[in-house]
Amino acid sequence: MKVRTFTAVLHKDEDLYVAECPEVGTVSQGHTVEEAVANLKEATELYLEEFPLPENGRTLLTTFEATYAA
C-alpha cells in the first residue's frame, strides 16, 4: 500500500459541496465539506485501484490570476 497526499478543490453548488482532485481528475460531492472530501477520497482510491499513477514524479500545482469584465 502506498500513501500519497492529494489536493481537494471545493466549491458550493446550490445545496451541495463539489470536490475535485486535480491530480487525478476525480470528482464527488456532499452536503458538508467533510462529506464531500470523504466521498472524494473514496472515489480517488477506487480510481487508483484501476489506474495507478506512474512512479515518475509528482504533479505540480500552482495558481494564476485572470482579468475579466465583471
N, C-alpha and C positions, 0 to 999 in steps of 0.2 A: 504494500500500500504506500502511495505517495501522498504527501500533503503539500499543497501549494495555495498561496493567497491570491484571490481574485478580486476584482472590483465590481461593486454593485452600484449602478446609476439608477436613481429612482425619480419618478415624477408622479404627481397625483392626476388621475383621470376620472373625473366625477367623484364617485364614492370609493374608488379603489386606488391603491398604490401599484404602479407598474415598475418592476425592477428588471434591469437588463445587465448582463455580464458582457462587456465589450470584448474581452479577450477571447471568448468562446462563441458569443452570439446567441446565447440562451436568454429567454425572456419568461417572466412569470408575473403573478400579481397576488395581492392580498388586501384585506380590509385595513390592516395596520402595516407600518414599516417593517416591524419584526416578522409578521406573517409573510409579507412579500419577499423578504430576504431569505427566510427559511424555505419558501417554495422555490426560489431561485437556486438556492444551494442544492436542493433535491433534483431539480431539473438539470443543473450543471453536472452533478455527479452521475446521473443516468446517461447524459450525453457523452461524458468522458469514458464511460464503460464501453461504448460502441466506437467512439472516435477519439482515442488517446492523443494527447498533444505531443508533438515532436520534442525531442530532447535538446534541440539546438537553440537554446537561448530563451530569453523572456520577452514578452510583449512589452513594447514601450507605450506609455500612456502620458499624454500631455494635454494642455488646454490652449485655446486660442480665442481671440476676440474678433467679432464681426460687426460691421456697421450696417444698420438697416433703418429704413424710414419707419417711424412709429405711428 
